[in-house]
Amino acid sequence: MNKRTRSVCPVNLSSTYEYPHLIVPVNECNLNTALGNGHPLYPPCSNFDIPAFRAGKTSSLVFILPTKTQQWWDQYTMSGAGAINVYKLPNPASTISTFNNIDAGELVGSVPNLTPGSVCTISSGPCTPRQKLGNRIDPLETLTCSIFKIVIGC
């Protein structure tokens, strides 16, 4: 479990938080190919491990799209107009997840217009402590983007 402090985070998160502990891309053009952890060109599935001390609290899934000048992110590319839908997976992703073996999941929220520098709360609800939660992000319209990841503590 990694805890980070608000004092170095560029977004004002109101308490300690979790970030994805596994990011696995899936590709509808390679239905049965496992791309492993962190392939930069395909939409990701991600897992969050919810610690026991979060029992009884409310959890929010927040999507942050940094500007390219923010030093705490690897550079990413984004082209086309678009949005994303975010789905809660019935089972967590793994490093051998493929487009065909990831369940569709339940739509939990959308970001209707991706804009660098934006922060969007996708969903909120009760914490499920001691569980691994999986999500899938699907780009919509003509959006293409590379996956970006945090490179320093936030």
C-alpha positions as CSV (number, residue, x, y, z in Angstrom):
1,M,0.0,0.0,0.0
2,N,1.3,3.4,-1.0
3,K,0.1,6.5,0.9
4,R,0.9,9.8,-0.5
5,T,0.5,13.3,1.0
6,R,-1.6,16.1,-0.4
7,S,1.3,18.6,0.0
8,V,3.0,17.3,-3.1
9,C,-0.1,16.4,-5.1
10,P,-1.1,18.8,-7.9
11,V,-4.8,18.0,-7.4
12,N,-6.5,18.9,-4.1
13,L,-7.6,15.4,-3.1
14,S,-9.3,15.7,0.3
15,S,-7.6,12.7,2.0
16,T,-5.2,9.8,1.4
17,Y,-5.9,8.0,-1.8
18,E,-5.0,5.0,-3.9
19,Y,-3.8,5.0,-7.4
20,P,-4.0,2.0,-9.9
21,H,-1.7,-0.8,-8.8
22,L,-2.0,-2.5,-12.2
23,I,-2.6,-1.0,-15.6
24,V,-3.2,-3.5,-18.4
25,P,-4.2,-2.4,-21.9
26,V,-6.6,-4.4,-24.1
27,N,-7.0,-4.2,-27.9
28,E,-10.1,-5.0,-29.9
29,C,-7.8,-5.6,-33.0
30,N,-5.8,-8.3,-31.1
31,L,-8.7,-10.0,-29.3
32,N,-6.7,-12.8,-27.7
33,T,-3.4,-11.1,-27.2
34,A,-2.2,-10.3,-23.7
35,L,-0.3,-7.0,-23.9
36,G,1.1,-7.2,-20.4
37,N,1.4,-4.2,-18.0
38,G,1.7,-0.8,-19.5
39,H,1.5,-1.0,-23.3
40,P,1.2,2.6,-24.3
41,L,-1.2,2.6,-27.2
42,Y,-4.4,0.8,-26.1
43,P,-7.2,1.6,-23.7
44,P,-6.4,0.3,-20.2
45,C,-8.0,-1.8,-17.5
46,S,-6.8,-0.9,-14.0
47,N,-7.0,-2.4,-10.6
48,F,-7.2,-0.6,-7.2
49,D,-6.5,-2.6,-4.0
50,I,-8.7,-1.2,-1.3
51,P,-7.1,-1.4,2.2
52,A,-9.0,-2.5,5.3
53,F,-8.7,0.9,7.0
54,R,-11.1,2.3,4.4
55,A,-14.1,0.3,5.8
56,G,-17.1,2.5,6.3
57,K,-15.8,5.4,4.2
58,T,-16.8,6.8,0.8
59,S,-14.6,6.2,-2.2
60,S,-14.5,8.3,-5.4
61,L,-13.0,7.3,-8.7
62,V,-11.2,10.4,-10.1
63,F,-9.8,10.7,-13.6
64,I,-7.0,13.3,-13.9
65,L,-5.7,14.4,-17.3
66,P,-2.6,16.5,-16.7
67,T,-1.3,19.2,-19.0
68,K,1.9,18.2,-20.8
69,T,3.9,20.8,-18.8
70,Q,3.2,19.1,-15.4
71,Q,6.5,17.6,-14.5
72,W,5.1,14.6,-12.5
73,W,3.8,12.8,-15.6
74,D,5.4,11.0,-18.5
75,Q,4.6,12.6,-21.7
76,Y,1.5,11.3,-23.4
77,T,-0.1,11.8,-26.8
78,M,-3.8,12.5,-27.5
79,S,-5.5,13.2,-30.8
80,G,-9.0,13.4,-32.1
81,A,-12.1,14.6,-30.3
82,G,-13.7,12.4,-27.8
83,A,-14.7,11.2,-24.5
84,I,-14.2,8.1,-22.3
85,N,-16.6,5.7,-20.7
86,V,-15.4,3.9,-17.5
87,Y,-16.7,0.5,-16.5
88,K,-16.5,-1.4,-13.2
89,L,-15.3,-4.9,-14.0
90,P,-16.9,-7.9,-12.3
91,N,-13.4,-9.4,-11.8
92,P,-10.0,-7.6,-11.5
93,A,-7.7,-7.5,-14.5
94,S,-4.4,-9.4,-14.6
95,T,-1.3,-9.3,-16.7
96,I,-2.8,-11.9,-19.0
97,S,-6.0,-10.1,-19.6
98,T,-7.1,-9.7,-23.2
99,F,-10.0,-8.0,-25.0
100,N,-11.8,-11.3,-25.2
101,N,-11.3,-12.5,-21.6
102,I,-12.2,-9.2,-19.8
103,D,-15.9,-9.1,-18.9
104,A,-17.8,-6.1,-20.2
105,G,-18.5,-4.6,-16.8
106,E,-21.0,-2.0,-15.7
107,L,-20.9,1.6,-16.9
108,V,-20.1,3.7,-13.8
109,G,-19.4,7.1,-15.5
110,S,-18.0,9.1,-18.4
111,V,-15.8,12.0,-19.1
112,P,-17.7,13.8,-21.9
113,N,-14.9,16.1,-23.1
114,L,-11.2,15.3,-22.4
115,T,-9.3,18.5,-21.8
116,P,-5.7,18.6,-20.5
117,G,-5.6,19.9,-17.0
118,S,-9.1,18.6,-16.1
119,V,-10.1,16.5,-13.1
120,C,-13.3,14.6,-13.2
121,T,-15.1,12.5,-10.6
122,I,-16.3,9.4,-12.4
123,S,-18.2,7.8,-9.5
124,S,-18.5,7.7,-5.7
125,G,-19.8,5.0,-3.3
126,P,-19.0,3.0,-0.2
127,C,-15.6,1.5,0.1
128,T,-15.2,-2.2,-0.3
129,P,-12.2,-2.9,2.0
130,R,-9.8,-5.8,1.4
131,Q,-11.0,-6.0,-2.2
132,K,-9.3,-5.6,-5.6
133,L,-11.5,-3.5,-7.9
134,G,-11.1,-3.5,-11.6
135,N,-12.0,-0.8,-14.1
136,R,-11.9,-0.5,-17.9
137,I,-11.6,2.8,-19.8
138,D,-13.0,2.9,-23.4
139,P,-12.3,5.8,-25.7
140,L,-15.3,7.1,-27.7
141,E,-15.6,9.0,-31.0
142,T,-12.2,9.6,-32.7
143,L,-10.1,9.7,-29.6
144,T,-6.7,8.0,-29.6
145,C,-4.2,8.5,-26.8
146,S,-1.2,6.8,-25.2
147,I,-1.3,5.7,-21.6
148,F,0.5,8.0,-19.3
149,K,1.7,7.2,-15.8
150,I,2.9,9.0,-12.7
151,V,6.7,9.3,-12.4
152,I,7.1,11.0,-9.0
153,G,5.3,10.9,-5.7
154,C,1.9,12.5,-5.7
